[in-house]
Amino acid sequence: MWLRRKTRHQPYGILPTDVAYPGHDGARDTIAVGLGLGGPVWKPFLDSEQSNSVGVTARAMNDPMESRQTSSNSGTTLRSNGMVVPEGFPVAGYEHVYDIVMRRHSGHAHCEHLAGAWNAIPYRYQAARDAGVAFAESVTAHGAAPQADIRYRQERSLFDYYSAGFSVFECTCYGLYAIGSFLRPDIFLLATARDQQRVSPTSTRDAFNRAFPADSICTIFATLFADRAYQEWREVRNVLTHRTSPGRRMYVSIGTDEELPTEWKLNNAPLDASLPAKGGADLARLLALLLDGAATFAASHLDPPQHSP
């Protein structure tokens, strides 16, 4: 355990104390003591407008009835698998792609790959939402520094949330890759198990850039990969899956009534109900971007308009 004073260039009056657990420094919890020196001691993760919208979303996530009342898509049953999709799911683009493929290409040898990927998209989306709700409920009830068994359940929820959430992108890209294989099987390879294993968001982007360099879907991929939220989803999922369970930075205020939220050492995000609320909004936004692009591509290449003679 150690104690040191922050400089003027660091947050006001914070004295962090690391609690050393087995593992590297990033896995340690930090307790930071605020001395009440005046001025702001913590810069919110979101600005006030975003914070207000996150609060509404967080309440909706924790109250199924409020979620149903605030979502235009709540209660929509998907034609692909009969699932009733949760708030924010981009139904229009999803259904448009499915309808075109089933109407025009249901007999294609690779249609099963598309159908399986399209099944997985709402399943993973719902799984991410469920894990986010579980984390929000736990951290609201018990705080972000609870006893060990509750802490484990929070960590499990975070793992499930980011794993399922990024899987939404992977499944969507696999479905797009299958669509590409309808048109250019020489570039979109799915014949063997090894071919299928190699499919990823990156390989899907690269294949479309090769096969359809002038198509708007390439711009969609460029926008997705450049988006900071997508990059964070990918990085956090990869860290949690392949590397560590990061520690938490906890604050204790002395001489002030301001309560500072516990932060996650992985990305310095506050570990409260705003984390899954904001992430869920980003997930819905980016999935809509991908599915709208997929629908446009499918309409142009798989279902071209019929011209009268």
N, C-alpha and C positions, 0 to 999 in steps of 0.2 A: 504494500500500500504506500502511496506517495502523495505529497501535497505540494503544490506550487502556485504562485500567484500569476495571474494573467497580466499581460502588458496592456497599455492603452489601446493597442490595435486589436485586442481580443475582446470578447464580450465583457461588459462591465462587472467588476467585482466577483468573478467566478473563480472559485478554487476547486479544481477537479481532483477527486481522489479515486484512483483506479483500484478496483477489487480484483486481485490476481487469481484467476482460475486457470486450470490447465489449458494450454493452447496458446495461440499467438496473441499479440496485443489487441487486435481487432475483435477478439472474442471476449475481452474483459468488459465488465460493467464499470461505469464511471459514476461516482457520486460527486456532483458539483455543488458547492455551497455559495449562495449569493449573499453578499454583505450588505445589500440595501444601500448602495452608494448613490442612488438616484439615477435618473435617466433610464432609457430602455435597457433591459437585461436580456431580452430575447427577441430576435426578429422572426415574426411568424413565417411559417412555410408558405402561406398563401396571403395575397392581399385581402383587404376587407371584403371586396365584392366576391372574390372566390370563396372566402371563408363562409359568407352567408349562404352561397349556393351549396357548399359542401355540407353545411348544417342541415339544410332541407333534405339533401340526398341521404345523409346519415340517418335522419329520422325515418325516411322512407325505407331504408334498408332494415331498420330495426322494427318497423311496424308494417306488417304485410298489408293491412288495410289501407294505410297511407300510401304505400307503394302502388297499390291498385288504383287509387284515386288520382295519382299524379302522373301515371304513365299512359300515353296514347296507345301503346302496344300491349299493355298488360291484358292477359286473357286471350291473346291471339293463339290459336291452335295451328301449328305448322302442318302443312300438307305432307311434308316429307316423312315425318315419324309420329305425328299426333301429339307432340309435346306442346304444352302451354308455356310459352316463353316468358321470361321475367322482364322487368322494366329495362328499357334502353336497347333491347335486342333489335338490330336493323332488319326487320321482317321483309321489307319490300325487295331489297337486293337479293337476299337469301332465297326467297321464294321464286323470284324471276329466273335466277340461274337454274334452280331445280326444275322448274316447269319446262324451260327450253331443252334441257338435257333429256328429260324423260319423254318429251314429245318427239324429239328429233334424233336422239342418239341412244335410246335405252338398250338397243341391241349391240352396242359397241363392246368389244372385248374388255375395255378398260372402264366401262361405266360403273362397275362394282367399286372401283377405287374412288370415283367421285361420290357415289352414294354413301360409302362408309365415312368419308371425310365430312360430307354434309350432315350425316347423323351426329358426328362427334362435335361439330361446332356448337350447337345449342347445349349439348350435354356438358361440355367443358365450360361454357359461359355460365351455366347454372351452377356448376360445381364451384367456380371462382366466387360467384355471388354468395353461395351458402357459406363458404369458408370466410369470406369477408364479414358476413353477418355474425358468424360465431366469434370472430376476433373482436368486432366492435362491441358485442354484448359482454364479452369477458372483460375487456379492458375498461368498459364503462362501469361494470359491477365491481371489479377487483383492482383496478389500476394497472399500471404497466410494470410494477415491481412487486408481484404477488408471491405467495409461497410456491415452493418448487413444483408441486403437481399442477397447479393452475398455470404457472409459467410454461410448463411443458405443453399444456393444451393450447396456450396462445402461440407458442412456436410452431406447433403442428398446424394450426389454422393459417399462420403466415406462409408456411411451406406449401400447404394445399392451395392457398389463394394464388400465389405466384406461379406455381406449377400448372394449375389448371388454366390460369389466365394466359400465360404465354403459349400453352397448348392450343388455345383458340387460334392464334396466328399460324401456328404450325399446321393445324388441320386445314385451315382455309387455304394456305399455300399448297398443301398436298392436293386438295381438290382442284385448285387452279392448274397445278402440274398435270393432273389427269385430263383436264379439258385440253391443255396444250397437246397431250399425246393423241387426242382425237385427230388433230390437224397436222402435227409434225412429229410422228413417232420416231423419226431419225434423230431428233434433238431431245424430246421428252421421253426418256427411256424408263419403262416400267415392266419389262418382260421378266426380270428375275427378282428374287428377294433382295439381292445386293443392290440392284437398281432402285428398288423401292426404299431401301434403307438410306440411300444417298440423298433422297429428296429432303430439302430443308427450305426455309424461307430464302436463304441466300442462293441456293442452286435453282430455285424456282425463278427468282428475279433474273439470274444470269441466263437461264434458258429462254425466257421471254425476250430479253434483250437481243439474243442471237436470232431467234425465230421471227420476232415481230418488232424490230427496232423502232419503227415509226408509229407504233400503236400507243394509244393513251395509257394502256395498262403499264407501260414502262415508266411513265411519269408517276403513276400511282405508287409503284414500288419505290421509286426514288424518294417520294414524299414520305412514305412510311419509314424507310430506313433512316431518313434524316430527322425524324421526329424524336425529340428528347424523351417523351413518354415511352415510346417503343423501345428505345435504347435502354431505358431504366428497367422496363419489364424483362427484357432479355438478360441484362446484367444481374439483376437481383435473382431471377430464377436460376441462372447458371451458378452463382455463388452458393445459394441455398442447396442446390442439387449436388454440386460437385466439390464444394470446398468447406464451408463453415456454417455454423449457426452464430451469427454475430452477437456481441454483447449490447448492452443498453447503457445510455448515459443519463443518470438520474440527477435531479437538481433539488437542493434544499435551500429555501430562502430564509435569511436571517435579517430581521429589521424591516421587512416589507411583507405586505399581504399578497403580493403577486405570486401565483403558483405557476411554476414553469413545468411544461410537459416533459416527460421522459422521451429521449430521442433514441432512435435506432442507429447504432454505429455504422451500419452498412451504408446508409445514404443520408444520415443526419435528419431523417424525417421524424416528426413527432409521432410517438406510438399511442395514438388515440383513434377515435372513430373516424377522424378525417382521412386516415391513411387508406382504408378500403373504399371510402366514398369517392375520393379523388381518383384513385386508381381505377375504380369501376367506370367513372365517367370517361377517362382516357381510353379504357378498353372498348367501350361502346363506340366512341368517336372513331377510333382507328379501325375497328371491325367494319363500321359503316363505310369508311373510305375504301377498304378492300372489297367489300361485297358490292358496292356501287360500281367500282371498276370492273369487277368480275361480270356483273350484269351487262354492262356496256359492251364488254368484250364478247360475251356469249351472244348477245343480240346481233352484233356485227358479223361474227365469224361462224356461229353455229346456227343462226336463225335469220339469214339475210332476207330482206323483203322480196317478195315475189313480184316480178314485173310482168305486166300484161303484154302479150305479143302485139 
